[in-house]
């Protein structure tokens, strides 16, 4: 019997010849990420546990992204506690307004293929795009890792997802993961690993794979993994020989196998107010919008801004459009490529890199009765303003096209 990709990562980490689903193992953590919302709770718990030093300051990353720039006076408390923790315990890797934590963790090379990484955010599953076992944890678990460098995990079962063929010209990775979540439902992959394979995935960029791994947690997944390839190696700065062991065996024990034909897929949206409430865009076309948001750790990357710029080139928006790049690096690349000028001329409001509207702190929150189409990962009640805001989730292509008409519209070629 062979092994799944997640089993191989755990086996290599703990030096075992075999692990199986349900088994409890203690892994050696390669890197952790803490963001600004959680740093006060992590710091308090770390000292309450009696630790005097970090297990390895080089393996800890602190990122200020949710609360910057501050939108409430109490946000300053998080910055002060975070800065004090950095000074006291000698943190080396600290990012202040450089972008969203999940973008930076792979972009800056903190999360590598084959690594085991934990973060204080549920969308830490994002790093599976490069074949890294990454998952979100709470502040108590994070404090424990900071002191010991270890974490217990239960080896998850794996759902294998096979997607073959060429995607239609108006269908993107966002449509793929929304369709998958709709089929699995919000709890269909609870504490399971998703292993995404097939010729469609092989053709995807690393950025597109990030979109899929980012949202896997919306079906309850513990992680979402892609086999590294040449694109992964170039992005992560590793040699192919270092990652040639990272694949799921054909005879591995998968608890479920799901197969899709790429040409059967269509643009879809998650409708209010659950991420698994999936409908084809054609079914809800014409829904009036007050605002469109393109950004977040799901879809704020360069290829997303490129799609939006292509669609909006020479056109004007009919409703408010907010653009938030996922990182400073992406922001600068988009300026150099001319995307930002196109978007600005179309009427877009362009904000600094960060989480922005996705976490509902700032950057365009809405009020009762308003509707927004956004490219981020959650549309729960109260996520982007009051509990009476209606949030639709879609691809950057759907979002940009809809901004032109001020209503949900099926995108054409993107």
N, C-alpha and C positions, 0 to 999 in steps of 0.2 A: 504494500500500500504506500502510495506517494504522499506528499505533504502539500498543503496549500501555502500561499505566499506568506500569510501571517504566521503560520506555524514555523516556516523556515526562518523568519526573522527572529522569532522568540528562541528557537533552537540554537541559532548561532550566538545569540546574546548570552544564553545561560550555559552554553557548552554541552547541550544534550543531543543525543542521537534521535530522540523521538519525543514529541509532545502530542497531546490529543485534546479535542474540545472538552471543556469542563475542568481540566486540570488547573490547579492553582500553582503558579510559579512566581518567584521573585526575580525581577529583571534589574539589570544595571542600566540606569537612565543615561542617555547620551547628551540630552539637552532639555532644559525647561524654559518656558516662557511665562512671564507674569505681566499682565497689563495694568494700566493705571486704576481701573475700577477696583481690582482685587488686592492691590499691594498693601493697603492698611490692614486688611484681615489676615493676609499671609504673614506680615511682619509681627502682628500681635501673637498669632498662633505659634510662630517660630520661636519667639522668646518665651512664651508660656510653656512650651515643650522643654525648655532648658538648654537649647543649643547655644553655643558660644561662637561658632563660626560656620561658614558655608562649606559643604563637602567639596566643592570645586567652583570658585567664583567665575572661572572661564566658561562654565557650562550653563550659566544663568543669564537670561536675557530679560531686561525690563523695558517695556515699550509703553510710552504715553501716546494713546491714539483715540480712545473713546471720549475723553474729557477735554480735548484740546481743539480750539481754544476754549477756555472755561466758559460755560454758559450759566453757571450758578456759583454763588459765593462758596458753598461747601466743597466744590470741586478742588479748591486750593488746598484743602486739607490732604487730599490724596497726593498732590504734588509734593507737599512738604514732608509727608511721611515717607514717600518713595525716595526723595532726595536724601533724607536722613539714613534710610536703610542702605542706600548706595555708598554713602560715606562711611558708615559704621562697619559694613561687611565687605567692602572692597569690590563691588560689582564692576565688571569691566565693560560689559555690553549693555549700553543704555541708549535708547532712541527717543528723542524728544521731537515729536511732530514730523518724523520722517515718513510716516505712512501707517497703514493698518498692520497690526501685529502679524496676521496670517500671510500677508504679502511679503513682509520683511523677512520672515523666518526662512523662506526658501530663496528669496531674492538675494539676501545677504549671505546665504550659504550656511545658516545655522542648522537647518534640517537637511540631512543628506540621505541618499538611498541606503536602506538597510538599518538606519538608526531607529532608536526608540525615543520618542519625544512626547512630553506632556505639557499642557498649557492650561491656564485658568480661564478657558473659554471653550464653549461647546464646539465651535467651528475649527478647533485645532485639528480636526480630521483632514483639513486642507492639505497637509504635507504628504498625504498618501499619493499625491500626484507624481511624486518622484520616487515612490516605493519606500516611503518612511512610515513606520507604524507610529501614528500620532493620534492622541485622543485628549479630550478635555477632562479635567478633574477639579475638585473643590479646593478651597484654601487650606483645609486641614491636611489633605493628602500632599499638597504642594509644600507646605511647611515641613512635613516629614521627609520629603525627597531632598529639600534644601539641606537638611541635617545629615542625611544618610546616603543619598545618591541612589537609593533603591525604591522600588515600588512593586507591590504584588498585583498580579493580573490573573484573571481567569481566561485561559485560552479560548477564544471565541470560535463558534462554528462559522463557516464561510458560505456565503451565497455567491455563486459565480454568475456574472452577467456577460453575455456574449452579444456583441453588436457588429454585424457585418454589412458591408456595402457602403455606398456613397450617400451622404446626407443631401437632401434637397437644398437648393441654393438659399432658401430662406429659413432653414432650420439650423440651430446652433447647439453647442454643448448644453446651454441652459434649458433648451427644450427637451434634450435627452434626459437630463436629471429630473426635471419636473415630471416627465412622463413616467420615469422609473418610480419616483416617490408616489405618484398617483396609483400605480399598480401595486406597490408594496404596502401602501398606506403608512400613516405616521408611526405605527408600531411594528411594521412588518419585518424590520431588520434589527430589532432591539438586541443589544449586546452581541451583534454578529458583525463579521467582517464582510465587506463587499469587495469582490475581486473583479475588476472590469477589464474585459479582453475583446479581441476581434479586430477586423481590418478597419472598421470605422474609427476605433480608438487609436490604432496604429497611425492613422493619418492625422490625428489631432495634434495641435501644439500642446506644450506643457501648460500654457495658460488655460486652454480649454479643459484639460484634465483637472486643473485646479478648481474650475467651476463645479465639476461633478463631485470631486472629493469633498469640497467645501460643504455641499448641501446634503451629503449622505447622512449626516446626523439627523436630518429632518425625517428620516425613516427609522431613526433610532440606532443607526449603525455605530459600532464602537470605533471602526476605522473604515477607510475606503482606499484600496491599493491598486496601483497600476504597475505593471512590469516595466522597469527602466529600459530605455532604448538609447539610440545615439543622441536624440534630442534631449533626453534627460541628462545624459553625460555632459553635453555641452552646457546645458543650463546650470547644472550642479557642480561643474568643474571636477568631474571624476573620470577615470578611465574605464572603458567597457569591461576590462578584465576584473575590475573591482565589483561589478554588479551582475556578472553573468550567472550568479547563483539565485538571483531574485526573480523567480517565476513559480507559478503554481504547477505542480505535476498533473499530467493528464489523468493519472489514476488516483489522484487525491480524493479524499472523502468530502464532497460538497453536500451541504444539507439541502440545497436547492440550486437549480440551474435555470436561468431565465434567458431566453434568446429573442433578439429583435432583428428585423430587417430595416436598415437605415432608411430606405426609400418609402417605408410605410409611415415614417414619423412626420408630424406637422407642427407648426408653431403652436405653442400652448401657453396658457396662463394659469397660475394658482389664484383662485378667486377668494374673496373674503369669506371667512377669516381663518382659514386653515391652509397649510402648505400642501396638503394632499387633496385639496378640492380643485382638481385639475380639469380644465375644459379647453378644447381647441379655440384659438383666438377667433376663428370664423364664427363660433357660436355666440360670442359676446361682443362682436364687432359693433361699433356704434355707441358703446358706453361712453358717456361724456366724462371728461377728465378735468380736474382743476390743476393737476401738477404731474410732471414726469421726473423721475430721478434715475440717473445713470451713475453708478458707482458701487462701492462696498468691496469687501474681500471676495465676493462672488463674481462681480462683473465690473471692476473698475480698472482693468488692465489695458495695456496699449492696444491690443487687438479689438477690445470693446469700444474704445474711443475712436479707433479707425473706422469701424462699422458705422458708428453714429455720425462721424464726419462725412462719410461717403453718402449716407442717406440725406443728411441735412445740407449738403453743399449747394449753395445758391438758393436755399429756401428759408422760410421764416417759421418760427414756432407759433402755434395758435393757443398755447397755454404755457404756464411757467415750466421751464426745463432747468433742472439743477444737475450739474456735472461735478463729480468729486473723484479725482484720480486716487488710485489705491496707494500710491507712494510718490515721494518726491521725484524719484528716478523716472517713474512713468510720466509724471507731470512734465518734466523737462524734455523727455523724448517726444511727447505729444506736441509740445511747442515747436521743437525742431522739425517735426514732420509736417507742421502746418495745421494739425487737427484743431488745436485750440482756437486759432483765428477763425476757422470755418465755423466752429461751434459758437463762438462769441458773436460773429456776424449774424448767425441764425437766431440769436436772442437768448442763448443759454447763460445762466448764472453759473460761473465757475468758482468753486471753493477750493480751499487748501486741502491737501491730502489728509485723509483720516477717515474715521467711521461715519461722522456726520449724521445725516438723516436716518441711516440704517438703524442706529440704536436710539433714535428719538430724542437725542440730547439737544441738537441744534441743526442748523443747515437746512431749514425749511419745514418745520413741523406744521401739521394741519389741524383743522378744527371740525366741529360737528358737521356731518353731512358732506364733507369734501371727499373726493376720490383721487387716488394717486396710483399711477402705474410705475413700479420700481423694479430695478434689476437686482435687488439684494435677496436675502435668503429667508426672511420671515414676514408674514403678514398678519400676525396676531393682533387682537384687539388692543388698542392703546400703544402699539409699537411706534407709530410715527405722529403722535399727537393724542387727541382724545380718543375714547373708546368708540366713538361714533364716526371715526374716519374709516373709509373703505379702501383697503390696500389690495391691489392686484400685482402679482409678480410675473415678470416676463423677461425675454431676452433683450439685449441692447438694440437689436434690429427692430423688434416689436415696439420698444420704448421710443426710439428715435422716430419711427414712422408715425406712431400715435401722437407724438408731440407736434408734428406738422399739422395734423387735423384737429387736435384737441379732443380726440376721442380714440378709443381702442380700435386699432386698424391692423389688418394682416400685412406683415411686411412682404415686400417683393424680394428681388435678388439682393443678397448681402455678402 
